Amino acid sequence: MTIFTELYRNWAEYVTDSAQRSVLFWDVLRKRGNIAVEHFEQGKPPLLAFEHETVLDGRTLDRPANYALLRILPRPGQRIDPAKRPFIIVDPRAGHGPGIGGFKEDSQVGFALRFGHPCYFVTFFPEPEPGQTLEDVARAEALFVETVRDLHPDSDKPCIYGNCQAGWAVAILSAARPEIMGPIILAGAPLSYWAGVEGSNPMRYTGGLTGGSWAALLASDLGNGRFDGANLVRNFESLNPANTYWTKYYNLYSRIDTEEERFLEFERWWGGIFLMNQEEILAIVNGLFIGNKLARGEIVTSEGGKTIDLRNIRSPIVIFASWGDNITPPQQALNWIADVYDSAEEIRTNEQVIVYTLHEDIGHLGIFVSARVAQKQTSEFIGGLDFIDILPPGLYELIIDDKRPDLPNADLIPDRYVMRFEPREIEDILELDDTREDELRFETVARVSQVNEGLYETFARPWITPFVNEATARWLRLMHPARLERLMASDFNPFMRPLEPLAEAIRRDRRPAAPGNPFAEAERRMSDGIVQALEEYRKARDIGYERMFKAIYGAPLVEAAVGLRAEGARHVRRRGDAELRAELAKARMALLATRIEEGGRLEALMRSLLYVFREDRRMVDERTFRMMERIRDERPEAGKVSVAQVKDCVRVQAAILQIDEERAIRALPGLVPDSEGRERVLDAVRRISGAQGALSAKAQARLDRVQAALGLQERKTGRAANA
């Protein structure tokens, strides 16, 4: 066979394959359009992979909100323990519809059910209730939490899992109603909107480059009082033009025989776009995106004038962020800690537990939908939540390692991963950022935004709103590219209908190109070139955005025009009732000092463990907690101790050791007066402290000190001599 014959054969093979893939590609887009139309006609229900039922509809409340509480029904054969801690998954209302937290089997919902927990899901409807505000939503969500607590009176407080924008909503609710909340998990949730690294994170510049909140106000006015979530979707898509305009479609085209199901599954959720009231989007933009008021402690409720202070959160906070997330980078997820607390010691004094973990490379959506993340991070969060709930107060980084065969007491770990909680300081949080000086420019943005919003309301709004009604608003929403591209590719377009029979015929006679076809390889190289060109465009665009932002909002004239050049005009971090908190902390410490000699076996055990590992970082390891569970299960006659009881005991004993360590250890015999009880306490301390292997010299010395305090040293020595 000559080279020209082989070339012709490869060309004919490639042309046939390419033509078939083109028809199948457009047929998949047709299906995507039909799915979007069908979802709209069904009322855009939550896209959950699990059966569910409505427990409470927020639209029926005195202050209605377009939210509802769903109970997730277990799969056939799945056993759910109603006495276990319930999980409440809250999805973000940031343009798309609900469902991302239970989108597939390997998800937050899926793993909560696998571990036998009752699971609930907070959903929302496509359109807000008339006059609905963020406070109405918060009231509804608080009622949802109370309802779940009433349904499970014998369990610990429910864990609230807040995804993306739902994370800050959960944090606000936890600060406003700390008494009803259990542990909260904030996944990809931005709480410090001004934070980021120079040269990256261009999304934080968007508000400044558009001139502030007036753009959201204009969009809401054109929507007849409602803001179209499609605008937020486009903002997300603009961050990665290579993926938005080429990669995701080329992946479908090049792998058309295997990619259809995955593509349609995700696009079904991506194409479901929801609305907000004008009051809601303005509160979000002014209070969070541009004002950054949550981290600064400047959000005040409309009723009662209560300040939302994140220091009021009493339950453990788990933060999951990723270095590959260009929407919520780690700085936006974590810098609020440095805004609220001066040191880790202050966190401990406030009896707060904050745990964070950082993924190396997963993107924003991958935090919620990646099976790899669900099987590791999500699974460990849910399976190890009780351990997190009883951690001593402080700041920790959660490290999730593979379980090694040579790991001491590896049999204590039921799965392939082991959790390790490394104590951290505020300096560790600040080291994740390059500098915080760049955040000063965002104060200028906030001032400029106020000016522009006032100008818009005074001079432009009176000329716009008379020409807008619901019909024009619906037409504008329909014409948005995010909707139009799906509608035009659906069966509503008569030119798309012949694709279905043609695609079926092609599938019956599919002729893919052979592996190694040179023309197919040239196609892939061309695709790589297009991706590279779009990436270069993105980099140049982002650099231009940053330089423009700095030039505008770093200009002395602009700063002076909005009153930020005067001495003392810059924002001083709000400390709120810091002095009152300090006095209350002193009063609590004085009260606890009177309880040093009070308690029983549980108090003696926790005090001894905290003392042994007080200066040893290995204390917070999953094996330690697993050994505690094993000892508990070995002694059923002692009765079950709830997580809440252990949690309260740990916090009290940690504070007691902080008050007077020596007195606390001397008081141990009084907590366990009988010799048998002391033997059991010491045995438990030995087994738990040794769960991670040999003790350090410092920890061993402290363990010997506990043994001596319990008066057991001579008995142990005597037994050894007799032996």
N, C-alpha and C positions, 0 to 999 in steps of 0.2 A: 504493500500500500504506500503510495507516494505521500509526501508531506502535504501536498495540496489536497489530496483526497481526505487525509486525516483532519486537516483544517476545516474542510467543508463539512465533514461529518460532525465535528464538534460544534461548528456554527449552527448547523441545522438543529442539532440536539438542544443547544442553548436557546435558540429562537423559539422552538416549540415550548420548552420549559418556561421561558420568560413570558410568553403570551398566555400560557395557562395560569401562571402565577398572577398575572395582571388581572385576569377575569376573577379568579378566586379572591384576590385582594379586595377588589371593589365589591364583591359579594359579601365579604365579611363587614365592610363598612356599611353596606346596606342593612345587614343584620343589626349592626350597632345602632343605626338610625331607628330601626323598628323597635329595638329594645328600649330606646329613649322615649319613643312615642308611647309604647305600652306602659312604661313606668309612670309617665305623666298621666295617662288615662286612669291608672289604678290609684292615683292620688299620692304617688311617690312614697310608698311605704318603706320602712327601714330595710336595708338590704342585708339582713342577717341570715347566716347559714343554719340557724337554729329555730325550732318552733318556739313560739312565745305567746303570752297572753297579757292583756292590759290589766294592770292592778289599779292605777289611778290616772285619770286624764286631767291634766292641768288646765284645760279649757273650761272645765266645770267649776273652777274655784272662784271665790269671791273676787280675787284679783287674777283674772284668767291669764294664762301663758300657754303658748303653743308647744308645750312639753308634755310628755307622758312617761309613766313608769311601767316598764314591762318586766314580767317574770319569765326568765328563760327556762324552757321545759327540757328536762334531761333526755338524752337519747334512750331508746329502748335498752334495758339492761343496765343503765347507769344508776348507781345508788348515790343519792344526795342525803347528807346528814343535816337535818334542820337545826341541830345544835351547833354546827360549825359556823365560823364567822361568815356572814354573807358578803358577797362582792357586788358593788354597784359600778358598772362601767358607764362612763359619761363621754360621749363623742363630741367632737368640736363642731360648732355651728359657725363655720368660717367659709361659707360659700357652698360647700357640698352638703349632701344629706347625711343622715346617720347610718351607721352600719360598719364602719371601719374596725371597730373593736371586736366585732364578731363576724367578720367578713368570710372567714374560712374556718376549717376545723382546728388548725394550729393558730390560735388567736387567744386574746385575753379571756373571752367568754369560754372558749374551748378548754383552756387549762384550768379555769376556775371549776368547771364541771368535772374535769378529770380528777381533781383533788377532792371531789365530794362536797364542794361548797355550794350553798344556794347562790344563784347568780341572778342579778337584775340588770336591766339596761335602761338608761335614760335616753329616750328618743325625742324627736321634735318633728313638727309638721311643716309643710312647705311655706306656709304664709303665717306671719305673726298675727296675734290678736290685736284688734284696734286699741291703740294707746299703750300697748305693752312696752315695759321698760326692763332694763337689766335687773332692777330690784324685784320686779314681779317674777322674773325667772328664778332669782335666788330664793324667793319665798317658796315657790313651787318645789325647787330642788330640796330645800330644807324639809318640806313636808314629805317628800319622797323618802328621805333618809329616816325620818321619824316613823313612817309607815313600815319600812323594812325592819326597823328595830322592834316595832310592835308585833310584827309577824314572826320574829325570832327572839322572844324574850329571854331564852336560856343561852343565847350565844353572846360572844364578845361584840363590841360595836362594829358595824360594817366597815369594810375597807372601801374607799372611794377611789376609783381609777380614772384619772382625768387625762384625756388625750389632747395634745396640742392646745388650742384655745380654751378647751374645757378645763385645762389645768389651772389657768389663772382663776377661772370661775370657782373651781373647787377650793383653791387657796383662799379666795375671798370668803366663801361660805364657812370654811374652817376657822377663819379669824373672827367672823361675826357670830358663829354659833358653835364654839369649841366643845360644848357639852354634849352634842349629839354625834360628833364625828369620831370614827376610828382612824386607823392609819390612812394616809393619803399617798397615792402614787401619781406623780406628775411626769408624764411621758412626752418628751418633745415640747414642753410647755414654756413659753416665754414669759418671764416675770420682770426682767430688766431689759426693756426694749431699746434703750440707748446703747447697750453694750455690744462689743464686737471688736474684731481685730482689724486694724488698718490694712487695706489691700484685699480684704475679704468682706463677706457679709454685706453686699450692696443693698439688700432689701431695706435695711434700717435707714437708708438715705431717701427712700421714696417719698415719705411725708414732707421732708424739707424741699425736695426738688419740685414737688407739685404745689408748694406754697402753703401747705398745712391742710386743715380740716375743711376748708371751703369746697374742695373738690368732692368730698363725701357728701357735703350738704347739697351741692349742685346735682350730683347723681341721685340723691334722694328726692329732690324737688322734681326732677325729670321722671322719677318713678312714682309720682303722685303720693309722696310721703313714705315710700318704701325703697329700700336700698337693694339693688340686685346683686346677689352673691356671685354672679358671673364676673363681676369686676375683680373680686378677690381671687377667683380662679385664674383669671388672666395674669394677675400679678405673680402668682405661683409659677405659672407656665413660662413667664418671661425670664425667670431666673436661669433657665437652662434651655435656650433656643435650639441647641443641637438635638436634645431629646424631644422637645415639643414638636419641632417641624420636620425632623428627619428620622432619628434613631428608632423611636417606637414604631413608626410606620415601616421603616426598612426591615426591622426585625420581623414584623408580621409578613411582609412581602417575601423576604428571603427564606423564612421558615413556615411558609403558609400551610404546610401539611401537618404541622404539630403545634403551631402557636395560636390558632384561632380561639380555642377555649379560654386560655389564659388571658388573651387580649380582651375578649368580650366580657369576661368576668370582672376585670378591673375597670373597663370603660363603662360598664353599667353603673358603677358607683361614681366614677369621675364625671359622668354626664348628668347626674342628678343635682340640680342647682336650686338653692332655696333663697328666701328673702328675709330681710330684717326691717324693722321699723326705723324711721329716721332717728328717733330718740336713742335707739340701741346702738346704731353705728356711730353716732356722734359721741356717745358715752365711751365707746371703745376707743375711738380715734383720739379724742381729747384727753381721756383719762389714762390710756395705756400706750397706744402707739406713739403718740406725740408727747403727751404730758408725762408719761412714765410715773404716774402718781402712786401706783400700787407699791413699788419698791421704796418710794420716798415717804410713804405713810401719809398721803394727802387725799385719799379717797374718803369722802364723808357721806354717810347715808342721808337721804332726803328726809326721812322720818327719824326724829330724835337726834340728828346730828352726830351719830356715832362714827368715830374714826376707825377705819379698817387698818388694824395694826397686825402685821404678820407675826409679831411676837406673842400674840394671843393664842396662836395655834398650840393646842396641848397634845395632839396626837403625833406620832412619828411621821416624818415627811421623807418620802423616797423620790429621788429625782433621777430620771433617765435621760441622758443627752448623748449626742454623738458628734464626733469631729467631722463626719461627712454630711452633717445637716446644715444646709445653707439657708434654711428658714429660721430655725431656732438653734443657733450655735451654742456651745457650752457656756459661753459668757452670758448670754441672755437667759439661760436656764439657771445659772448659779450666782451671778453677781449680786442679786438681791440679798444674799446671805451677808455679804460684806457691807451692804447698805444698812441692814437691820441690826447686825451685831458687830461690836468692836473686836471681839476675840472669841475663841472657842470656850474659854472660861465663862464668858457671859452667856453662851448657849447653855452650858452646864448649870449655871446659876438659875437660868430661866427654866431648868428641867426640860429642855427640848432635846429631841433626837432628830438629827438631820443626816440622811444617808444619800450619797450620790454615786452614780456609776457612769462611766464614759465609754461608749463604743468607739472602736477605732475608725470605722469608715462608712457605716450604714447611712443612707440618706434619710430625709425627713419622713417620707411615706413608709420606708422600710421599717422604721421604729414600730409601726402599727401593723403592717401587713406581711413582713418578711417571716417565712417559716423558720429561718435560721435564728432570728431574734426571738420568736415565740418559744422555740424549743430550748433556748438557753436563758436569756434575761427574763422574759415574761414568766417562764416556768419557775425559775428560782425566786422571783419576787413573790409569786403566789404560794409556792411550796414552803418558803422560808419566812413568811410574813410574821408568824408568831415569834420567831427569833428576833426579828427587827423590833417588834413591839416591846420586848423586854430588855433591849440594850440599855446600858447606863446612859444618862444624858450626855450629849456631846455631838461632835461633827465627825462623820466617818466617810471613807471612800470604800464602796463595795467592790471587791475584786472577785471575779468568778473564774476559777481555774479548773482545768481538767483534773479528774481524780487519777492519781498515779498509783500503780499497783504497790509501790513501796511506801505509800503514805501510812503513817502509824494510825491504827484503828480505822482503816479504810472501810471496814464493814459497817461502820456507823453511817456512811453516806449511801443513800438508797439509789442515787442516779449517777450520772457520769461527771457531774460538776460539784465542786466544793466552794462554798462562800466564805470569804475572809473579809472582815471589817477592819480597815486600817484607820486608826485615829488621825485626824487632820486638824490643821489650824486655819484661821482666816487667811494667813499668808499663802497657803496652798491654793486657795481659791483665786487670789489676786494674781498668782503666778501663771494662771491659765490665760490671762489677758496680757496684751503687750503694754497698754497704758490705759488709764481712765481719763486722761486729760482731754482726749477727743470727745468725751461726753459733754464737755462744756458747750460745744457748738449746738448741741441739741436743746439746751436752755434757750438759745437764741431762736431756734426753730419754733419752740413752744410759744414764745412771745410774738413772733411774726405770724404764726398761725392765728392767734387771737385777733391781731390787727386785720388780717385778710378776711377772716370770717365776719368781722364787723363790717368791713367794706362791702362784702358780698351781700350781707343781709340788708344793708342800707341802700345800695345803688343798683344791684343786679336782680336780687330776688323779686322785688315788686314787678319787674318786667317779664319774669319767667313763669311764675306760678299761675297767672291768669290764663296762660295758653296750654296748661297741662291738665289733663283729666285721665280717668282710668283707661279709656280707649287708647290714648296716645302712649300711656305708660306701658300697656300690654304690647303695643306694636314695637316699641323700642326694645323691650325685653326679648320679643320674638326675633328681632333683627340682630341680636347680639351674636357674634361669630360662634360662641360656645354652644349656642342652641341651633343656629342656622346651619352649621356644617353637618349636624346630625339629621336635621329635618330634610335637607336637600338630598341626602344620600339614602333616605328611607323610601319605602314604597309609596309615600305621598308624591314622590317625583315619578311620573309615569315612565321616564326614560330609564329608571333603575329596575323596573319590574322584569324585563327580559333576562336580567342577570341570573335569576334563580334557576330556571331550567338549563341555561347554558352552563352554569357552574356545576350542576348535578351531572351533566353529561361529561364534563371535564374530569370530575372526580372518578367517574367510572373508567376513564381512559387516561389516567394521569401518567405523564411521562417526564419525570424529573431528570435533570441533567446528571450525568455520572459524576461521582467525586473526582476532583482534579481537572474538571473541564476548564480550559484556560480562559474562556470567555466569562464563565461564572466567577473565576478568580479575579478577572479584570473588573467585573462588576463590584466585587467586595472591596477591591482597592479604591475604586471610584467612591464608594460609600465612605470609606475611611477618610478620603480626602475632603469630602463634603463635611463630615463631622469635625475634622480638624479646622476647616475654614470657619465653621460656625463657632467653634470654641475660641478661635482667635478673635472673632468679632465680639464674643461675649467678654473676653478679657479686656479688649480695648474699650468696650462700652462701659464696663464696670470701673475701669481706671478713670475714664472720663467723668462718670457720675461722681466718683469720690473727689476728684479734683474740683469739679464745679461746686460740689457741696461745701468743700473747705473754703473755696474762694468767696462764696457768697456769705456763709454763716461765720466765717472767721474774720471777715472784714470789720475793722474798727468802726466804720461808718454805720454799718448795719447794726452792730452791737449797741452803739450809742443811740441809734434811732429808736430802739426798743427798750432803752433804759438800763442796759447791762454794763455800761462803762463806769457808772458811778460806784463809789466805794461802798461795799456792803451789799451791792445789788445782786451778786451771784447767790445762787441757792446754797443755803447752809443746811446740811443734813438734819432733818427733823428728828429730834430725840424724844418728842412727845413727853410722856410721863416718866422719863428715865429716873428722876430723883425719887418719885413715888415707888417705882418698881424696886429701886435699891432699898428703900425703907421696908417694903413688904418682904423682900428677900431676907433682910436682917431679922425681921420679926419671925419669919418662918424658921430660920436657923435657930433662933432662940427657943422657939417652941420644940423643935426637934431635939435640941440639947437635953430637954427634960425627958426624952423618950429613949435615951441611949441604953438604959437598963431595962427597957421593956421589950417583950417579944417572946417568940418560941423557936421551934426547930427551923422553920422557914427563914426567919430573920437571922438566926445564927448561921445557917448555911449560906445565905446570900451575902451577909456581912463578911464571912470568912473568904468566900470566893473573890469578892471585890477587893479585899485586902491583899490576898495572895497575888493577884494580877494587876494591882493598882498601877504599877510602873512597868508592866510587861504587856506589850502590844498584842501578844498572841492570845490574849483573853478572848477576843471577839472572833471566834472561828466556829464554823458550823458544827464541827465535831463536839465542841464543848456543849452546845445546846442539845445535840442528839444524845449525848451521854446523860444529860439531865432528864430527857424524855425516857431513856431506858431505865434509869433508876426509879423514876416515877411509876413506870409500868410494872416494875418488879415488886413494888410495895403497895398493892391496891388497898391494903387495910388502912393506910394512912389517909385515904380519901383523895379525891381529885382536887387539885388546886387550879383555879382558872388562870388564864393568861393575864386578866386584869389584876388579880391578886398578886401574881408574881411581878408584874410591871410596877405596881404601886410599892411593893416591898423593895425592889431594886432601887427605885428612885429615893426612897426614904433612907435605905442603908448607905447608898452612895453619898447622900448629903451628911449623914451622921459621921461617916469616915472623914469627910471634908472638915467637919466641925472639930472633932477631937479623935484622931486615929487611935492614940494610945489608950484613952479611956474606953473607947468602943471595943477594943480587943480584950481589955481587962474585964469587961462586962459580959463576955461570952458565957462563962459558967452559970451566971444567973439566968440566962435565956434557956439553958438546957440543964436543969439541976440533976437529972438522973444520969447515971453512968452509961446505961445502955443507949440513951438518946445521944450522949456525947460521942460514943463509939460510932453510931450511925452517921452523925453529922460529919465526923472526921473522915469516915470511909467514903462518904459522898464527895467531900471536898477533894480527897486524894484522887478518886476516879475521874471526877469532872476536870480537875486541873491537869490531870495527866492524859486527857483524851487526845491531846495534840502531840504527845511524845514526851521525852524527858524535859523536866523543868529547867529553867535557867537557874543559875546560882542564887540570884536575888529572889526569885519566886520560891525556890526551895527553902531559903532562909525564912521567908515569911510563912510558909506552910509549917515549918518547925515551930515558929512562934505561935501559930494557932494551936498546934498540938499541945504546946506547953501551957497555953492559957486555959485549955480545956482540962488540964490536969491529967493527961493521958500519957505523958512522956515516960514516966517510971513504969507504968504497966506494960507499955510496948517493949521497953528495955528489959524488963523482967522476963517477958515471954521469950525474947530473943535469947537470954542467958539460959533459961530452962531448956530451950530447944537445943 
